[in-house]
Amino acid sequence: MNRLNCIIFLIACLLSTDAFGQTGEVRGFAYDKDNGEPLIFSTVFIQELMVGRTTDMNGFFALTKIKPGLYTLKCVAIGYDTAIAKIEIVAGKILNQNLFAKKSTIKLEEAKIIGQRQKDKNEVKISVNTITQKELKMLPAFGGEPDLAQYLQVLPGVVFSGDQGGQLYIRGGTPVHNKILLDGMTIYNPFHSIGLFSVFDADIIRSADVYAGGFGAQYGGRIGAVIDVNTREGNKTQFSGKVNVSPITGKVLLEGPISKFTEDGGSSSVIFSYKTSYLDRTAPALYSYAGKDGLPFSFTDVYGKTSFISGGGSKLNLFGFNFNDQVKFPQTSYAWNSSGFGANFYIVPEGSTLINGAATYSGYKMEQKEADGLPRESSINGFNINVNFTYFSGKDDVKYGIELNGFTTDFKYVNPFGYGLEQTDYTTEISGYVRYKKSIGRFLIEPGIRIQAYVSLSEISPEPRLALKYNVTDKIRFKAAAGFYSQNLLAAVSDQDVVNLFYGFLSGPDVLPRTFSGEPVESRLQKAWHSGAGFEFDLGKHQQINIEGYYKKFTQLTNINRDKIYNTSQIDKPEFQRLDFIVEDGSSYGMDFKYTYEFKKIYFWAVYSLTFVERFDGRRSYFPHFDRRHNVNLVLTYSFDKERSWNLNARWNFGSGFPFTQTQGYYERLDVSRGLNNDYLNQNGNLGFYFTDINSGRLPTFHRLDVSLSKKMNFSKSKSLTATVGATNVYNRENIFYFDRSRFTRINQLPIIPTLGINYSF
């Protein structure tokens, strides 16, 4: 890693020769003048030169290689008056200049458009959606509160498997292929047992970047997608909070300054969130029609964060969380718990380089309890340490860093044939990366490479990445990305059913088949290639179309052996019938279409995804259970008055049927584990199933309408009450959840669930 740092340092020196010899630099932070919140993703530019950059999630900007002279520096942010500062650039000097903007009562449409267009031209942004507080509030608020889980479900390329215990599938990857980060911590399960809710409190989210594929070299260790969630600091000027009550959930949010924000940028603050669900207790009275088992879901989330920010913008955050779920059906119960803690930092030293990083620890444990009392549990816990550097040079920048990651998996499970699978493993990964963003005329190019070293496997994976954008015109932009990815983590779930509440984790197994498709199996890693290309079209000032095509080639996947019927030690039996794991390959390809319209009081979002997912396990080709061919999402937000105190939110989702494995027949499964010592004549066997070919059937189509109407009443500048009435599955569509094979009964998703939520903010 020292050699890599030396190379990057030399590149940075070469890039900076002209900048520091004949030019100067201005850098700083853009803040909300009233509360010190950074103005993220706003546009800062020099008016006379029309040279600018988009601020990052901390509000930081740096404009380099500026010729000496007197200039006007401006910051344009949605919902704010333009911040202006007169500056003087001196050759060989760095000017530190913060910008402070006040919230505007006038909707500055032109300023907003200028900022958005600047961002679209200067960032590749292929296969990525950035979610902020504004986007979260566009969807119907189930229980009076927006939630990231509901927004993720409307993104292009995303398939969600169900209201109850649902999982997220992104462009043909499984949930374990998704890297979920919260302030740099790894979150192993971001959803609650009732899939309408995530573990993230929407009110503390600053931004969430969702990469559906082709992500850059700064991310590694996963072959599917990345969801990078960052939380905000607490209120820097006054003590404040929020209380929410609904028939489903309750929440308390408290925040305030330790030392108040000043215009030099320094402050310290704390924020705390507590959220709980009591649906299992309210459902018997309010939603008794939901089924004879009721809605036996409950969860509790706790998150806390303390932030220290210096006058120069450097910061240190300390945080921790605990998320837990309980699900209690008559014959089966589930429990899972996530917890973690850590620190991240952001350093603004002298010079043109930013430094940020994190040190975190997180864990997850899942238990499934059934009447037979057999062990079914899985846990994973681990640490992550990373340091990243960003060097700015004119319109270009270089980002590089190192990462150390380690985790332990402990898995115990007994399959339907009575054979147990147990594994405890320790994994260590070390990686380094570099990504160079270069602007050449109308071209924007981002080459990068990541070196992923799996120490415990003695394997090194070089992973090249490339992204580019060509601004064909001011309104038409072409973009493309490609890359190679690997990971050493797999999920231990049954793929016989569409929805699995038990979701275990394993690291790369020691024993895999010796060959696959006639070729020797030489690696324990899962691997994939991503490629994608598309266009952005600006249809006037208020409409935009984004079209992307993609192809993912999964060159090696590891899966639980669904055909195992013998002990591993019975070496006279075929490998495909005795090994715990199998090797697969596969592909996913398709097209995502997104249309957005936003003007004054109307926001409309339309998404259509066409997806094809295939797998080959060495013996058969099949469609995995999340292969939804067509997926449509329509979102509408309308404000009835100029003050936007009355708001209507609606979302309609349509999805074609999932594949599933049909039941062909039944038999009595006897215990043969003791050979001739078993009492074959007198024992009572368990119910066994004969299956058709894997996933040869298709479930019915899915569609659902969710609607909410809210009214906000302001009592003072800081005190308000919002009442929200709404319902999920408004027209009570009977969408299938799963088919209970043993009882030969269809189980449906959630019926119509009306809610009333009250939020009080102070």
N, C-alpha and C positions, 0 to 999 in steps of 0.2 A: 504494500500500500504506500510505502514511502516513495518508491519509484514513480507510482502513479501521481502522487502529489507534486513531485518534482517536475514531471512532464507538464501538468496543468499550470504550474507556476511559471514555467518558461513560456507557455502559450500566452498566459495572461500578460507577461512582461512585454512580449512582442506586440500584442494588441494595444497595450497602453502607451507605447512610445510616443505616438503622435498626439494622443489625447492629453498627456500631461506636459508635453513640450510646448505646444502651441494653442491649446484649448483649456477650458475649465469645465467644472461640473457643479450642478446644483442637485441637492437631494434633501429629503425630509419626509414628513408624514402629513397626511390629510386627515383632519379630525372634525367631528361634530363640535361646534363651538360651545354648545350648551352642556353636553354630558361627556365629552371626551371619547366617544366611540369612534374608532377609525372608519373612514369612508372607504370601504373595500370596493375594489373593481371600479373606482371612479377614474376619470381621465385627467391627467395633469399635463399641461403643454405650455410651450413658449409661444405667445401669440404672434410675434414678429416672424418666427421661423416655421411655425406650424409643426414643430417637433414635439412629440409627446410620448407618454407611457401610461399604462394602466396600473393603478396601485394594487399591491398584493393584499392578502387577507389581513395584514396588519396596518394597511393604509400607507405603506412605504412606497416611495418613488425615487428614481435616480435618473437624471438626464445628463449624459456625458458627451464629451467631444463637442462642446459648445464654444463657438468663437467668442473672444472677449467683447464685452459691450454691455449696454443698458437694455434690459428686456422687461416684458410683462409676463409674469407667471400666473397661470390660471388653473383652477380645479373645477371641473364640471361633474356634478353628482346628481343622481335622480332624487328629486324632492328637496333640493337645496339651492339656495342662491349661489351664484358663481363666486368662489373665493379668489381674490386677486392680490398679488404682491409685486411691487417693483423690485427688481434684483439687478445686481451688477456682477457679471462673470469676469473673473480675472484669470489670465493664463497660468496654468500650473497650480490653481487653487480649487479647493472644494468649498462650496457655499452650502451651509445648512439652513434650510428655510422651511419651516412648517406652515401649513395652510389651514385656516379655520373657516368653516362654512356654517351658516345658519340655515335652519329649516325654512323652506319657503311655503307661503300660503298660496302661491300661484304655481300652477303646473307648467313647468318650463319644458314643453315638448321638444323644441328645437335643441336645447342643451342636452336633453336625454338622448336624442337621436345622434348628435355629434359624438357623444361619449361611446355609445354602443357601436357605431360604425368604426370608430378608431380601434376599438377592441377587436372587432371582427377582422380587420385588416392585419393587425399585428400579432395575432395568436392563431396557431393552426387549428386547435379545438376540433379535432375529428373524433367522433365516437365518444364525446364527453358532454355532459350536462352539468352546469353549476347551479346549485339550489341555494337560495338565500331565504331570509324571513319573508320577503315579498312573494316568492313562488309558493312557499308552504301555505300561505293564507289564501291561495287561489282555489283550493279544493274544499269540498264539503267537510265540515268539522264534526266528526263523529264523537258525540259526547261533549261538544262545545270546544274541542281542542284540535288544532291541526296536528298532523303526525307525519314524520318522514316516511314511515312504512306505506302510507297511502299515496304519497307523492312518487315514491320509487316505482309503484305499480303502473304509473301512466307514462313512464319514460320509454323511448324507442328501444326495441330489442329486449325488453324486460318481460318475463313471464312469471306470474305469481300463482302458486299451486293451490291456494285455498284459504278461506277465512279462518279455519281452525288448524293451527299448527303449520301454516303455509310456509313455503320456502321460496327464495328468489333464484330464478334461473335467467342468466344474461347471455344472450346470443349463443346458446348451445352449451354453455358451461353449467356445471352443477354448483350448488351452494358452497361446497368446500373449495371450489376453484376461485371464489371471490375473496379478495383481501379487504376486510372491514377494519377501518382505523378510526379511533376516537381520540383526538389530541395526540396521535402517535401511538396509542395503545392498540393492540390487536383485540378485536371483539370477535369471538368465535361463533356466537349466535346473536344476530342483531334484532331478532323478532321474538315477540311473546307468543304464548300458546294460542291466543286469539289473534289471528294474523292482521287485524286492523291496526295493531299498535306495534311500534318499535320500542327499543329500550332507550331511545334518545328523546329527551324533552325538547320539543320544537322551540320553546322560548329561549333556550340557551344556545341554539345552533347559530353560529355566525355564517358558515357556508359549508356545503357538502359537494365535493366533486365526484361525479359518477362516471367512470371510464368503462364503457362497454367493451372495449378492445383496443388493441394497438397503442397501449399506454407507454409512456416514456421510460427511460432507463432509471429514473429515480425510484421506481417501484419494481419489486421483485418478489420471488417466493410464491407466486400464484400464476396459473396459466389461463385464467378466465377473465376477470374484471376486477376493478378497484373501486371501493366507496370510501372516500377520505373525508371524514367529518371533523370540523373544527368548531369549538365552542367559543363564545365571547367571554370577556371579562365581566365582572360585576359592575353595577352602577358606580361611577367614579365621583359623582357630585352629591348624592343624597341617598338615604336609606329608602328602599322601595321594595315592592313585591307584588305577588299575584296569588289569588286563591281561586280555584276552579272546583265546582261541584256538579256532578251529573249522576244519572242512575247507574252509570257504568264505572266511572273513575272519579277520583278526587286528587287534587294537587295543591301543593304549597310551594311557592318560589320566593326566596328572600335574597336580597342583595344590597350592597352598600359599600361606601368607601372606608378604608382604613386611614388613608391620607388622601385628601381631595385632589382632584385634577386641577392643574394650573396650566397656563398657556405655554409654559416651557415643556409640557408634555408629561411631566412626572406625576405618578399616582400609585396607589395600591388599593386593592379592593377584594371583596369576597362575594361568592355566589353559591347558593345552596338550593337544590331541588329535591322534592319528595313527591313521588307519584304512586298511587296504588289503585288497584282494581278490586271491586267487590261484586262483580257480575255473578259469581256463583251464589251470592246471597240475595241479590235483587231479582235475578232471573225467575225464580219460582213464582214470584208475585207479579212481576211486570211482563215477563216473556214466557209464560207457562206453555205456550203453544209451540215453543222451539223444539220440543222433543221430550220423550219420557226421561231421558238422562239430564234434561235441563241444559244449562251452559256452565259446566263445572270448571271454569277458568278463573284464576286469580293471579295477580302479580304485584310486586312492589319494586320500585326503582328509587335509588338514592344516588345523587351526584353532588360533589362539592369541589370548588376550585378557588384558590387564592392566587392573586396576580400582583406582581411588583414591576412597575414600569419606571425607567429612569427618564430624566429630561431629554436625553439623546435618543430615546425610542427603544433602547434595549429593554428586554423584559424577561422575567422568570415566572413560570406558572407551576403551581403544585396542585395536584388533583387526585381524586379517588372516586370509585363507584362501587355499587353493589346492585345487581339485578337478579331477581328470582321469580320462578313460576311454580304453580301447583295446578295439576290437572287430575281430577278424581272421577273416573268412570266406575260403574259398578264392579267390573271384573279387573280393571287395570287402572293404575295410577302412574303419573309421571311427575318428576320434579327436576328442575334444573336451576343452577345458580351460576352467575358470572360475577366476578369481582376483580378489582385491579387498582393500581395506584401508580403514580409516576410524576415526572417533571419534564417540562420542555423549556427551551430558552431561545432567545432571538437577540443576536448581538449585532450592533451597528458600529464597527470599529472605524478608525480613520482610514481613508482609502476607498476604493470602489468595490469592496467585497462585503457581502452579508454572510453571517454565520448563524445557522440554526441547528437545533438537534433535540434529542429526547432520550430519556432513560425511563423505561416503564416495565411493569410486571402485571400480567393478567392471567386469569384462569377461568375454567368452565367445567362444571360437572353435571352429568345427566344420569338419572336413575329411572328405570322402568320396573314396576312391581306388579306381578301377576299372582294368581292363586297358586300356581305350582311352586312359588318361592325360589325359583332358579335365578341365579345372578344375571342381571342385565344392566350394566352400568358402564359409563365412559367418562374419563376426565382428561383434561389437557391444561397445562399451565406452563408459562414461560416468560422470558424477558426479551426486551429489545433495546439496543443502544445504537444510536445513529448520530452522525455529525455531517452537516451539509454546508457547502460553500457556494455562493453565487457571485460571479464577477461580472460587472457591467462595463460595456464598451460601446458607446453610441447607441444604435438601435439593437446591438447584439448583446448576448450574454453567454457565459459559460457556467454551468452548474455541475458540481461534482461532490462526491461524498463517500463515506464508508458506513457499513452497518454490521452489527453483530446481533445474531438472533439465536435463541436456544429455547427448546420446549421439551416437555415430558408428556408422553401419552400413556394412559393406563386403561385397558379395555378388557371387559369380561362379558361374554354373551353366549347363550345357548340357542342354537338354531332349531327350526321345527322338527328336524330329524333326531334331536337329542345330542348332537355333537357340539362341544364347547369350543369357543375361540377366545384365547387369552393372550394379551400382549402388553408388555411394559417396555417402553423404549425411550431413549434420550437422544435428542438431535441437536446439533450445533451447525449454524450456517454463518459464513463470513462473506461479505460482498463489497464490491466497490464499483462505482459507476462514474461516467462523465457524459454530459449532454451539452452540445453546442448549438445555440440558436443564432442563425446568420440571416440577415436581411440583404438581398441583392436585387435592387430594383423592385419589381412586382413579385419577386419570389421570396418566400420565407422557408428556410430549410432548418430542420432540427435532427442532425445525426447524433447517435449516442450508442454507447455500449455498456453493458453490465456484466461483471464477472461474478458469478454466483458459485461459491465454494461450499459444498456440503461435506463438512469435516467428518462427521460420523459415518458417511458413506464412502469417503475417499474419492469423491467425484467433483469435478469442476465443470461448470456449464458457462461457456462464453455466449452472451446473448446480445446480438446486435439489434438496434432499433433505428427507425428512420421515420420522420414525419415531414411533410412539406405542404405549403399552400401557395397557390398562384392567384393573384388578384387580377382576373381577366379584365374586369372593368370595376368601377366603384360599386357596382351593384351585383356582380357575379364573381364568385370565388370558387376555385377548384382546390380540393385538399385530398391528401392520401397519407396512409401510414402503414407500416409493416414492422414485424418484430418476432423474436423468438423468446419463449418463456419456459420456465420449469418450476417444479415444486416437489416437496417431499412431505406431503400430508394428504391423506385420503379419508373419505367418509365410510363408515361401516353401517350401511343402511340396506334394507331390502328394496330391490327395484321391482318387486311383484305388485306393489300398490302405488297409486299416484301420490298419496300423502303419508308421510311417516313422522309420527311424533317423536320417535326415538332416533336421534341423530348422533352417532358416535364418531370418534376421531381416532385415526391410527397414523403412525409414520410409516415410511416405506418398509414393507415386509422383508424379512430375510430370505424367504423362500418364494420364488416365482417360477413359473414354467421355464424349462430350459430353452425352449424355442417358441417362436410365434410366427405364423405364416411362413414356416421354413427357415426363418432367420434366428440366430442365437439371441437370447435376451441378455444384454450386457449391462443394463442400467436398472436401478430401482426407482428412478425418478419418473414423474409424469411430465410430458413435454408437449408443446404446441407451437404452431406458427400462426400468426395473425396477419391479415392483410385487409385493407379497406380503402375505398375512395368514394368521393361524393362532391356535390355542389351545394353552395349556398346562393339563394336568389333573394334580393331585396325587392319586394313589390311595392314601390313607393316608400313612404315614411313609416307606415304602420303595420306592414305585413312582411313576412319572411317565410321562405320555403327551404327546407334542408332535406336533401336526398342522399342517402349513403348505401352503398352495397358493400358486403363484407364476405370473407371466407376465412374460416378457422380450421386448420388441420391439426387434429390431436394425434400426434405420431405415436405416443405411448400413454396409456391410461392403466391404472390398477383398479380392480373391482373385486368385491366379495364374490366368491365362487358360488353361483346359484345352483350348480349341478353337483355339489359335494354330497356324497352319500357314504363314503368310507373314511376311516381314520387316515391321517396323513402317513402314519407308520406302515400302512399296508402297501408296500412298494410294488407288489405284483399287480396292483390295480392301475388303470390309466390316470395320468396326472389330472385330467379335467374332472375326475370324479373323487379325488382324494385331497388335492391341495386346497388350502384356505382361500387363496387368491388366484386371480387370473389376469392376464394381460389383454388389453383391448386397444384398438385404434378407432378413429372415426373422424367425422367432419361436421361442421355446421356452416351454412351459408344462407344468404338471404338479402333482404332490402328493408331499410327503415325510411319512412316518409314522415316529415313533421311540418305542419303549417301553423303559424302563430299570427294572430291579429290582436293588436292592442291600441286602442284609441279612446282617450277620455275615460268614460265609465264602463267600457266593455273590454273584456279579455277573453279570447277564444283560442283554444289549443286543440289540434286534431293530429292524431298519431296513428299510422298504420304500419304494422310489421309483418313481413312475410318471411317465415323461417323454415328451414329444412335441417333436421338433425338426424344423423345416422351413427350407428356403432357396429363394430365387427369384433367378436370375441374369439376368433380363431376357428369357430365351428359354424356360426350363423351370423347373419346381418339382421339388425333389428332397429326399430325406432325407440329411443329411451322414453320413459314415461312423461317427460316434460316437453316432448316434441309437439308444441302447439303451432299449427301451420299458419293460422291467421289470428291477429290480435289488433283490436281497434280500441282507441280511447278518445273520447270527446270531453273536453272540459270547458265550462262556461262560467265566467264571473261577471256579474252586473251590479253596479251601484245605482241606487234609485235617486240619490240626491247629490248635490254638489259637495256636501261635507263628507260624503261616503260613509254615513252612519248606518244606512240600510244597505245590506249586501246579500245577494243571492249567489250561491255556489252550487254547481251541478256537475256530475261526472257520470258518463255512461261508458261501460266497458263491454266489449264482445270478444269472445275467444272461441275458436273451434275446439273440438273435443281432444282431450289427451288420449294417448295410447294406453292400453292396459291389458294385462294377461287374463284371459277368461278362464273360468273354471269348467273343466270338461267332465269331471266326475268325482266321486268320493270313495274312500276306502278306510278300513280300520287299521291305524298305524300301531303295530305292536312294539314293545320294548325288546330289542334283540341285542342289547349291549353286553349281556353276559352269556351269549351263545346258547349252548344246550342247557345251561342252568336256568334259563327263563322258563316260566310256566306258561307256555303258549296256549294251553287249552282253557285255563281258568282266568287269565288276566283280562282286564277291560282296557282295550287300546284307546288311543286318542283318534280324533277325526283327522284323516289325511285327505289331500286333494290331488287330483289329476289336472294338470294345467294344459292349455293349448300352447301353441308356439308363443314365445315371449312377445308380449305387447302386440298381438295380432288383431286386437279389438280396439275400438275407439269409443270413448265416453261421449254423451250428448254435448252439444254446444253450451257455452256459458254466456249469459249476459245479465247485467245488473245496472240499476240506476240509483245513485246516491244524491241526495239534495239536502242543503241546509240554508236557512235564512237567519241572518243575525242583525241585531240592532245594538249600536253602541251609544251610550249616554255619557257625556263628559260632565263631571261635576266641578272640575278645576283643571289646571294645566297638567297635574300629575295623577288625578283620581278619575277613574271611569268604571262603568259597569257595562258588560256586554252579555246580552242574552241570545242564545242560539238554539233554534229548534230545527230538527232535521231527522232524517231517516236513511238507513242503508237498505238497499234492496226494496225500493219504494213500491214497485208493482208486484212484490212477493213472488219473484221467479223461483221455481224449484230447481236450483242448480245442484247437481250431484257432488257430493263430497267424496264418498267411496262406496264400494259394495262389500257388505259384510258377508264373506263367503260361508262362514259357519252357520249363520242364521238365514242365509239367502235373502238378505234384506238390503234395500237401497237406503243409504244414509245421505241426507242432503246438507248443503251448506246452510249458512244462516238465513232464516226467513226475514221478513221485514222487521227491522229493529228501530222504532222511533226513539228519539232522545231529546232531552232538554238540558242545556248546559248554561251555567251562570259563571261568568268570570268577573272578578273584582280586582282591578289594578290600582295600586297606590304608590 
